[in-house]
Amino acid sequence: MPASAPPQNKPGALAVLAEIDLIEPELKRHRQEFTPAFSASISGMFPAIFSQLGIKSPPSPQISQSLVTKTVSQSLENIGKVQSAPQLQQLVADAATQSIIDQKEIAKGKTAEQIYEKAQTPASQVVQANQKGLEEEAVLAGIAQIASLEKPDQETRTLIADEIQSQVESQDPLMPPDERDKLFASITSYLEKSRENLNIELTKFAEESLPSLEEFQEIKNKAHDQTISQLGDAKIGNIDLKELTLDIGAEQGTKPLNPGQADRFGFGSAEPTINTFRTRGLAGRRMGIVLATNKSAQEKAILALATHDIQKMAEVSRDPRLMEFGFFKKAKDFSSKKSKEVAKYVNHFQEFPGGLNRASQTTWRSIFTYLNRYPGIFVPQSILNNRVLVYGSIGALSHGSGSFSLGNVVSGARGLTSGLKSAIGFGQSAKGALAAGKLALGASNPAGWALLAAQLLPFLKKHAAKIIAGTIGLGIALWLLLAKLLAKLAAVAAGAATGAVIGFVVGGPAGAVIGAFIGAGAGYFIVPITKSISGFVGGASGGIGSLTSAFSSFLAAASSAVWNTIASFGSGLIGGLGAGAGFLMNAIGSLSVPGGAVLASVIIAPTAVFVTTVALGIFTGAAFMSTEADLSATRAGDNEFYAITKSPSSTSFPNPPPDQTVLFTITVTSKKLRLTDVQVKDEAKVQGKSNSFSRSLQVNNCQGLIEGGATCTQQTALSIDSSFADSVISNTVTVTATPEGQAAKTDSVTVVVIVGNPPAECPRGWPLVGRITQGPEGASSHTKRVYGGYEAIDIGTGVVGTTDVYATVEGTVENVWPEKGDPLDRRIMIKTAGCPGLITVNYWHLSQTLVQKGEFIKYGQKLGKSGRSGSGPHSHYQFNEVGDRSFKMDTPYIPKTVPRSCDSEFQCNITIDSPL
């Protein structure tokens, strides 16, 4: 491959480095001079890549030129993010891979990971031939990025605001508004001073020279340290300003990453332990183990956390390129079709350190890192897949929780170790084993066996064989102690001791505790022993340290010259250990070679009893980790078997006379299966000034049978006479049908029609436009049992302060206040009269209020502007006070039924186009 000569006219310190605002023209000049030679080198890459991929027919000259052009363009577009010379190889290999992938015919049958792997050697040769020019490009582009922070664009401002908000919500959620303003001002000052100090450091270089890429990182570190010393305040509230600027500096390119940040951003070596995701109670412990060890559960948790941030999901949904990527489509489908399972994970992370919002924001920071959204961090897109995003996010969450050491588990148990050593370790004393059984049960539930394993850590490895033998004694002792209980409790002991030994051999102390905990839980719950064991053996899974194949080369490049203190990321090879060892060996074929080799030595141990016990312990552990079965969606009128729609001929009528007729059009569509025993009922409930009554409407069609994939349409009619004057008509169609081979399913849809001017003592209409993001029993906040729950909905608005909020009822303002002094969370309580069961109507999360306490409010009066709280811009609309669910948030008091447990824009699936 031809070498490129560096540009002859080097940038001068007086012309460029003394004033970084002049960098753009210099970067453009350098790029024009450098590109021809770089392109010539790139053109030599592709024949070598195609040869290694087994592609024999060379592409046409036009396609070949397109490959070169795209590779050069993408390499130079991202070169400012590179922090070390070894990363240049990854940059070029990734750009070439993406260019090939874009050519569908060439890439047919090849994965991005395969192409990326084959591109490594040719890319290395290109970098060697163009090293100096590439490093100069990287330095100039890096300076240009920092210079751009003088006038950051909207995306940059949003990324910075998200980082600050994340820190506040996790570390100081009650921070007063004035301190929040001070925090934002400090970060703005940090970015400004970073530019100034970088400028000063750059001028120390001799004229007619540029720093090397390594020297540039040192300069950025010096400028960062100088800036921190100038800021003054070490902390604002509970926020450590130094830590916050480290993260924002890494994101924006003013500060190189350090090892701790690699973990926080999701591509370090952090992995979960069984304590990482543990919360209170047995269910919280069980979920903690599942999330630490089960890959399927980890994926579902990350999908749930991603969809919790409605704004960011909406943002990626508007990007066709991202929606082609399986992760986001999967997240959207999971949120809309598995709402109850989503709620399970959301509820668990409510108890996570920093709360649900912190967990969601940590997940999105990891995702954005891998999507190359941060101008200061480069990640090859060729290694991007669902597994990478999930493991990266799990690793970031693990680091964020601070639960890496087993010290807190072991230290509390040290005092009990000596008494247990003789009682349990050898299984020779029934009395000793009985005492051990009592102690384990004293932990109040089967999870106590995890504590038991922790107590034995100092000698587990030394006495592994004896402890396996002791399993029998311990199990018998437990059986004797609790003879009247189910025999499965004995399996708690067996699972705990066996799992601890296996886990210790394979995964060290973490594996021991995980093994004991899972074994104990498996013995207690006794679920079918049919699940995959790959998520259990070898200790905790998750975190980029567990990833394989092409990703390891990126990690090696990232660590070799940017931070030298990160531990080795391992070989990353997947071992096929062969079928010779039988079913158990096949089951662990997906382990990494080191872990698999260790486990293999365990499995082929000469003692048959040992092998049998190992197999049983592993399979019971895997069974314990299985998650709940998939649950159907809860969206009203749209289930897994059929969908119902209903629309009126008009949504409003004047008071009669003359009498009028409203027509309701109903459709029932079978999705796949044939529907039998179809029954359709249509009923109208009328609430007026003078009376309330119901009318049943005649349905002649859509009864009996609907073929799979077919749609049945029916019209019903309601005559409006003088008895309907000034009323609200709530019309509900209810369908019951039996899908072929399934149980009967009932669903319904409601629409609302207004006649005249109904009384405003009861609510009607929507308070603002937007997208409903949480139902009355949404897991994010409305189900909080400590308060008794909120009979409320959340309506997302997209942008703070741009949406008007209207009164949906007449009444008197009982109170107006900013919650905890937050100017974006102002609240209004209106006291009603004349609507049975309703005492107050509440409007929360407003950025502006236009009413005062004691003021009488008319229906439709403007109350203020929308605000934000928690996960993003939205307003909260609530009936009665917190804990009072007696008056339901449902039709006819709102125009359309909101699925009560929906917990995201996608699950709720209701757009409000106009208020009232």
N, C-alpha and C positions, 0 to 999 in steps of 0.2 A: 504494500500500500504506500502511495507517495507521501512523503513527509511534507508538512506545511511549514513555511517560513513565517516566523512571527512578524507582525507589522513593523515596517522600518521606522515609522515616526511614532515613537513611544509617547504616551501622554505625559505632559509636564506637570510637576507639582504646583508650580505657580499658576498654571492655566486651569487646572482641574482640582487637584487635591486641596488647594487653599480655599476653594469654594465649591462645596459639593453640589450646589444648585446648578453648576455648569456641566454636570456629569452626563446628562442625556445626549448632547451633541457629540461628546467624546465617545460615548458608548456606541452611538450610531456610526461614527467614523471607523472605530476599531472593528465593528462588526462587518462593515462593507469590505474592509481590507482582509479580514480573516476568513470570511465565508467561502471564497473560491477554493482555497487550499483545503479547508475543512470538508467541503462538498466532495472534492476529489477523493479524499480518504474514505468518506462515507460510502461512495459508490463501490469501493472495493469490498465492503462488508457483505453485501447481499449474496454474491455467488458462494461465499463460504458458508453462510447461514443456510442457503437453499440446499447445498450439498449435504450438510449434516442432517437436514430435515428429510432428505430423500426426495426432494423436488427436482426432477430431472429436466423438465422443460423450462427454459429461462423465460421470464416475462417479456412482453414487448418493450421496445425502447421507450414508448410513452409511459408505460407503467413503471419501468425502471427509474426514469427521471422523476416520476411522481414520488416514488419511495425515497429517493435521495432528498428531494425538496422537503417532504414532510418530516423526515428524520432530522435534517438540519434545523428546520424551523422549530420543532418541538424541543430539541436539545437546547437551543439558545433561549427559548421562551422560559425554560425552567432553570437555567444555569445559575441564576442569582440565588437560588435556594440551597445550592450545594455548599457544604461546609468543609469538605475534605477532598483531597485528590482521589482517594479510592472511590468516592461516590461518583466521580466523573464517568467511570466505566458503567455504573448502573444507569446513569442518565442517558448515555448513548445507547446502551442495550435496550432500555425501555422505549426510547423514541423509535428505534428500528422495529421493535416488536409491535408497537401500536400502528406503525405505518403498514406493516405486513398484514396485521389483523384487519385493517380497513379495506384491503384488497381481498374480497370474499373468495374469489376463485383460487387465489394463491394459498390462502390460509385454510382452505377447506380441509376438515378432518384434523386440524392442528389446534391445540389450545395455546393461549397466550403464555402460560407457564412453560410449555415445551419450547416455544420459539424463544422466549426470554433466556432460557437455559443455554440454548444453542448459540445465542448472540453474544455470550459473555467473552469468549476468546477473540472474535473479530472486533468487538468493542474495545477490548483491552489494547489491541494493536492500534486502533484508531487513536485512542487516548495517548499512547506512547508517542505516536507520530506528531501529535498536536498539543502536547502537554502545556507548553508555555502559553500558547494562544488561548487555550481553554481556561487556564487559571486566570489569565488577564480578563477574559470575558466574565468569569464568575465574580471576580473582585469588582469590576466596573458595574455589573448588574446588581451586585449586593449593595454598593454605595448608592446606586440609583433608587433602589427600594427604600433605603433609609431616608434619602432626600425627599421621596414622595410623601413622607409622613407629615411634612409641613402642611399639606392640604390633603388629608386622607379622603378616599372615596367612601361611598355609602357602605359598601361591603366591609371595608376595613373598620369603619366606625361601629358597625353592627358586631363584628367579631370581638372587638375590644369591649364593647358594652356587655356582651354575653359573658365574657370572662370575668368582668367585675361583678356582674349580677350573680354568677355562680359562686364566687368567693363569699359574697355577702350572705347569700341564702344558706350556705353551709356553715359559716363561721360566726356570723353576726346578724341573724335574721331580724333582730329588733333594732338594728342600727337606725338612729334618727335621720330624718331627711337631710339636715344640715351636714351631718357627717358623711352621708352618701355623696352629697355635692362636693365635699372636700376631697373624698376619695377619687372621684372622677377628675377633679382639678389636678390632683397630684399625678395621676397617670398621664394627663395631657402635658403637664410640666415635665414628666419623665421623658416622654417622646421628644419634646422640643429640646431639652438639654442633651439628650442622647445624640441628636443631630449635631449640636454645637460641639460636644466633646469629641465626637468622631472626627469632625472637621479639624480640631486641634491636633489630635493624634496623627491624622494623616499628613499634616504639614511637616511632621518630624522626619518624614522620608525624604531622601535626596531628590532634587529635581531630575526629571527625565527618567523616573523609575516608578514602578508600581509595587506594592507589597505582594508577596506570594500569597496563595490562598491560606496557608497555615498562619502566616504573619497577620493576615487580615482578621482571622478569628481572634488572635491575641489583641489586636487593636480594638476590636469590638468589646472584648472583655474589659480592657482598661477603661474604655469610654463608659461602659456600663457601671463599673465600680465607682468611677469619678462622679457619675450622675447620682448614684445612690447616696453618696456622701453629701451631696448638695441639697437633697430633698428635705432634710431636717427631720421630720416625723418618722420614727421607726415603725410606729403603729398608728392606725386610725381605727378607733373602736377596738375590735378584736382582730382586725385584719393586719397581718404582717406585710408591710409595704414592700419589703425586700423580696419576699416570696412571690408576691403578686407581679412585681416587675420582672422577675425571672421568667415567669410563664408568658407574659405579654411580650417581653423582649424576644423570647424564643420564637413566638408566633410571628412577630413582625420583622424578625431578622436583625434586631439591634444587639442580640446577645446569643452566642452559641448555646446549644443544648448542653445540659450536664446530665449525669447518670440518673439522678432522681427524676428529672423531667422526662427522660425517656420512658420511665415507668408510668408517669402521670399521663403522658400522651398516648400510651398504649402500645409502644413497641420496645419496651425494655424487657426485663426478665421477671417481672412480678407475676405471681400466680396465687390463686386462692388457697387458703387452708380451710379446714372445716369450721373455723371460727369466723372467717372473713364475712360471710353472708348470714351468720347466725343472728336471730332475733329472739325475743322472749317467748317462752312456752315451748311445749313439745313440738307443735307444728312449726314454729320458727326454727327450732333446731333441725328438724327433718328437712325443711326447705333449704337451710344453710348447707347441709350435706349434699343435697341434690344439686344445688347450684355450684358447689365446689368440685363435683365429680362427674356430673352427667352432661354430656355434650348437647343432647337434645334440649334439656332444660335450660342450659346456658343460652342457646340460640333463641329460645322463646322469651327468656328474660330480656335479652338485648332488643329483640323486636318490640316487646312491650314498652321498654324504656324509650326506644326511638319514637314510637308513635305517640308517646305521652306529650312530646313537644309538638303541638299542632302547627305552629308557625314554621318550624324547620321541615316537617313532613310536607306541608303545603309548598314550601320552597322547592324541595327536590322533586315533588310531583309535577312541577311546571317545567322541569328539565327532561326532555325526551331521552337524552343520553343516559341520565341517571336511572330513569325508569326502566330502561332496557337492562340495567344491572339487576340481577335477581334479588338482591337483599331488600331493596325498597319496595319492589312489587310484593315480595313475601311479607314484609312488614305491614303493608296496606291490607293485604288479604287476611293476615292473622288478626289484625285489629277489627276488621269488619265481620269476620266469620267466626271468630273464637273469643267473643267478648268476655265470657265468664272466665276463660283461662287467662286472658289478659289481666282481668281484675285480680286473679290470684297472685300474679307476680307484682302487680302494682301495689296491692295491699301489703305484700311482704316488704317492698322497698320503702313504704311509708315509715317503717321502723329503722331504716338504714341510717348510718351516721350522716347527718346533713339532710336527710329526708329524701323523698321521691324526686323532687326537682333537682337536687344535687346529683343524684344517680343518673337522671336523664341527661343533665348537662355534661356530666363526665363522659357518658356514652357518646354524645354528639361531638364532643371535642376529639375523642378518638376517631370517630367516623370522619370528621372534617380533616383530621391529620392525614388519614389514608386517602382521602379524595384530593389531596394537594391543595386544600383551600387556604392554608396558611402560607404567606409569602416567605417565611423564614425556614420552612421545613420541606425537604424533598422526600417523597416516597414513590417508588416505581409503581405505575398503574398496572403493569403486567402481572404483578403478584396479587392483585386485588381480587378477592372473591368473598363469598359469604363467610367462609371459615376464618379468613383473616380479620374481617370486621368484628366477628363475634369474639374471637380469642383476644384481639387487641382491646376491645371494650371491657371484657372480663378482666384482663390484666390491669387496665386503667382503674377499674372499680376496686380491684384488690389492693392496689397501691393506695388509693384514696381512703380506704377503710383503715389503713394502718395495721392490719392484722396479718403480720408475716411470721411472727415468732410463736412457737409453742410455749414460750416461757410462762405466759399467764395461765396456761393449762397445767403445766408441770409443777410450777412453784406451789400452787395451792395443795398439791397432793404429796409433796415430799415427806411430810411428817407421817404419812400412813404407809410409806413404802416398806419399812422394816417389818411391820407386822404382817404384811401381805406376802412377803417374799417366801416364807416357808409354807404359808397356808395354801397358796395357789400355785406357785411355780412348779411343783413336782407331782401333784395329784396323788400323793401317797397317804395323806391323812384325811379321813372323812371329816373329822372334827375341824381340822384346819380349813378344808374346802367349804364346810358349812359356814364357818365364820366369815370367809371371804364372800360367800353368797349373800349373807346378811348385810355386809358392808356395801356391796354393789347395789342391792335393793334399797339401801338407805339413801341412795341418791335420788329417790322418789319416783323414778321411772326407768325404763330400759336404757335410756341414754346414759345412765350412770355407768354403764360398761365402758363408755369412752373415757370417763374419769379413771376408771380402773386401769385401762390400758396406759393412760398417761402416768399413773403411779408406778407402773412397771417399766417405764422406758429405760432406766439405767441398766437393767439386766435382761431386757427382752432378747436382745441379739445373742447374748452369751448363752442363755438358757432356752433358745428357741425350741429345740427338740423336746426338752422336758416340759415346756409349757404346752406343747401340742398334746403330750401325754396327759398333762394336768387338765386339759379340756374335759376329759371323761369324768375325772373326779369332781370338777366344778359343776358340770351338768347334772351329775347324780345328786350332788349336795343340794342344788337348787330344786331338783325334783322332790327330794325328800322333805325339804322345807315347805314347799307349797304343793303338796300332793293333790290337793283338791282343785288346783288350777289346771288350766289346759296344758297339755304337754309342750305346747309351742314355747312356753316360757323357758323351758330348758334350752331351747335353741338360742335364746339370748346369750347364755353363757358360752355356748359353743361358738356362735358367730363372733362374739367379742374376742375371745382368746385367740381363735384361729385367724380371724381377720387382722388382729393386731400383729401377729407374727409375720403373716404374709406381707402386710403393708410395710412393716419395718424393713424386711429384707429388700423389698422392691423400691420403696419410696422413702426410707429413713423414718425419722420420728413423725413427720407429717403423715406418711403412709400408715404408720402404726395406729395413730389415733383415728384416722379415717377408717382403717380396716375394722378396728374395734367398734367404732360408732355405727358403721354400716352393718356389720355383722349382728350387733345387738338389735338394731332396729329391724333388720330383716327377720330375725327370729321372732320378734314380737308381732310384727304385722303379717307375716306369712302370706306373701303374694305369689302368684305363679312364677315358677323358676324357668322362665322362657326367654328372658330379655338378653340383649347383647351385654357382654361384660367389659367391652373395651373402655367404657367410661370410668371403670372402677380400678382395674389393676394398675399398679404403678403410681398410686397416689393421686393427688389433685390434678385436674386438667384445666386448661384455660390459661391465657396469657401467651404472648408471642414466643416465649421460650419454648412452647410446645409445638410450634409450627414447623413445617417441613419443606423440603424441595427448594424451589427457586428463592423462597423468602430468605433462606439462611445466607445467601450471598449478599443480599442487601444489608442484612444486619451486620455481617462481617465488615462490609465497607463503611457502614455508618459508625461502627464502633472503633475501627482501627486508627482513625486519625482525628476524630472529633472528641471522643472521650475514651480513655484507656482503662477506666476503672470498672466498666460494665463487665460482668462475668461472661465467659464464653457461651455462645448460643448453641453449641453442640453441632453435631454433624448434620442433623436434619434429614437423615435418610430413613426411609420406611423399610422395615425388614419384613420379608416374607419368610417366616421361620420354618415353612414346610409342613407337610401333612404327616410326616413320620411319627410325630409325637401324639397323634390322635386329635380328637375333637377339641381338647383344651388348647393345644398348640394352635390349631386353626383359629380359635376364638380370639387369641391374642395377637394375631398376625398384624394388626394395625398399630402395634406399639413401636416406639422408636427402638433402634437396634440395641443401645445400651440397656434400656429397661427390659426389653424382651429377652435379652441374653441372660440377665440376672434371673428373671422369672423362669426362664427355661431350665436353669440349673436347679431351681426349686422344684419344678414339676418332675424332673427326671430323677429326683432323689430316690434312693433304693428302697425306702420304706413304703410299702403299698398303702398302709394306713395313712401315712402323711400325705401322699398324693390324693387319696380319696377325700381327706378332710380339706385339703387345699381347694379342690374342685368344688366341694359343697359350699365352703366359705365364700368363694368368689361368686358363685351363682346366686347364693342368697343375697349377697351384697348387691349384685346387679339388679336383682328383682326389687329390692327395696328402693332403688333409685329411679324406678320407672315413674313417669309422671302420669297425671290423670288422663283419661281418654278425652279425645277431642269433643268439644261441646258445640252445639249448634248456635247460630247467630240469634240475637234477640230483637232484631229490628222489626217493628210493627208492620204487618202486612207483607213481609218478605222473609220466608223461611227457606229451609233447604229443599223443600218439595214443591212449593208453589208460591206465586206472588199475586197480591191483590192490589188493584188500583181503584180509586173512586174520585169522581169529579162532578161538581154541580154545574148546572147550566148558567148559574150566576151565584156570586157569593153574597149579594145584598139585594134587597127588594124594598120599595116604599111600602108604607102601611096600606093595607086594603081598606075600603074597596077601591078599585074593583078587585075581585078575587084573582089570584095568580097561581101558576103551577111551576114548581121547581123540579127539573129532571136531574136525576143522579145516574151517571153512567158508571157501571161496575164491570171490571174485567178480572177474570181468574185465569192465570196462566200456569199450566203444569210444566215444571222444569225438565224432568226426565221421565219420571215414573208415571204410569197410568194411575189416575185418581178414581176411586170408586166411592159409593155412598156419599156423594157430594151433597151437602146441605148448605144453602145460602139464606141467611136471615138479614133483613134490613129494618132498622128501627130508628125513629127520630125522637129525640128528647127536646122538649120546648120549654124554655124558661123566659117568662115575660113579667111585665109589671104587675098584672092582675092575676095571672094563674100560671101553673106549670103542669104539663101533661106529656104523654108519650103517644106515638102513632107507629103501628107496624105497617110496613110497605110490602106490597105483593111482589114476590119474585117468582116468575114462571120459568125462566131459563136457567142454565147452569146448575141443574139438579141431577144427581144420579151418577153420571160418568163423564170424565174428561180424559181424552187420550194423552199419552206422554208427549210433551212439546206443543200441545194445542192450547189455544186461548178461547175462552168463552166470554161473550159480552152480553150484558143485561142492562136494561134501563128500568128504573123505578121512578114513580111520580108522587109528589106530595102537593096537595092543594092547599094554598095559603089563603085563609079567610080571616075574618075580623078577630077571631080568637088568637091569631098569631101577632097582633099588633105589638110593636115595641118588644120584640123577643129575640132570643138567640136559639137557633135550631142546631142541635148537635146530632148529626146523622152517622150512624155506625153500621157498617156491613160486617157480619161475622160469618166466616166460612169454616165448616168442618168437613174434612175429607180424609179418606184412607188411601195412602200411597201403596202401590202394589208391594206386598211383602213387608209392610210396615204397620205400625200402630196408627190409629186415627190422630190427625193433627188439626188443631183449631187456631185460627188467627183472625185478626180484624183490622179495619182501617176506619178512621173517623174524619169527617169534614164538617166545617161550620159555616152556617149561613145566617146573616144578620137581617132582621126585618125591622124597618123603622128605626127608632132610637131606643134601644134596650136600656134598662136601668143600669147606671154605672156603679151601683153599690158593690157589685161583684166584678172582678177583673175580666177583661176580654182583650184579645189581641196580643201582639208582641211589643215589648218595651223599646226595642231597637232592631236594626237590621244587622245581619251577620250570619255566622254559622254556629249552630248549637254544638258545643264541645263536651258537655257533661250533663247527664240526666239526674233525676232526683236521688238515685241510689248509685251514682258513679263512684268508683273506688278511689279516685284521686283525692276527694275531700268530702263529698256529700254523705258518705256512709260512716263518718267518724263516730263511733259508738260512745266515746267519752262525752260527747255533746248531745247525743241522742239523734243525730242526723240532721240534714238540711233538706227541707221540701223545696227544692230549688233547681234551677237550670243555669248553666253558664253559656254565654253567647260570645263567641270570639269575634273580634272586630278587625284584626290585622294591624292597625296602627292606633296608638294612643291618642285620644283627644280629637278624633275626626268624626265620631259618630254621635248623633243626638240620641238622648234617652228620654222617653215620653212616659207620662203617667197612664197606666192601664186601668185606673180606678179613681173614683172620687173619694176624698177624705181629707183629713187634717194632718199636717206634718208633725209627727211626734218627736222626731229628733233628726238632726243633721250633724255629722261629725267626720273628721279624718281618722281612720283607724290607726292607732299607734302613731299618729302624727304624719302618716304617709300621704302626701298630696295627690298621689295617683290612686289612692284607695279611700276616697270619700264615700260616705254612706248616707242614705235617706231612708227613714222609716215613716210610712204613711198609715195612720190609723183609720180604719174603715168603719162604716155603720150601715146596717141593713142587709148584710150578706151573711147568712147563718153559717157559723163555723169559722169565719174569717175575721181575724182581729187586726192584723197588720199586713201590709205589702212592703217588701224591702228591695231596695236597689243599691247594690254594692259595687265597689271598684269603679268609681267615677273620678275623672280628672278635674271636673268642674261641676259645681252645683249652683242652681239658679233659684232655689227656694229657701225659705227660712222656717225655723221652728214656729209652730202655731199657725202657719199660713194654710188657708183652705185651697185644696188642689182640685182642679177640674179634670175630667177625663180628656186625654190627649194633650194636656199641658206639657211643655218642654221642661224637663227636670235638670238637665245638665249634659255633660259630655262623657263618653266612655273613658275608662282608665285601664289599669292593669293590676294584677296581683299573681304571684306564683309563676306559672309556666309561660305567661305571655299576655298580650293585650286582650282583655275580655271584660264583660260585666256580668254580675251575678244577680239573678232575679229570683226572689224567694217569697213564699207565702208563710205568714205567721213567724214566730220567733224560733230560734234554734232549738231543736228537740221536739217541736210540735209538728207532727205529720198528719194531723186530723183533717186538714183541708188539702186535697190532692192537687198537685201541679199537673192538671190534665184538662181535656176538653170538658165542658165548653169554656173553661176559664183561660185556656190558650187555644189557638186555632187548630193545632194538630197534636196528636199524642206523641210524646217524646219517649223512646225506649228508656225505661227507668234505670237500667244498669249501664247504659252506654257511657263510654268514658273517653271518647275522642271524636273529632270531627267526622271521621270515617265511620265509626260505629253509630253515631247519632243520625248522620245522613239527612240532616234537615237544614236547608238554606232559607233564611228569612229575607225576602226581597223588599218588603215594605213593613213599617211598624203599624201597630194598631189594626 
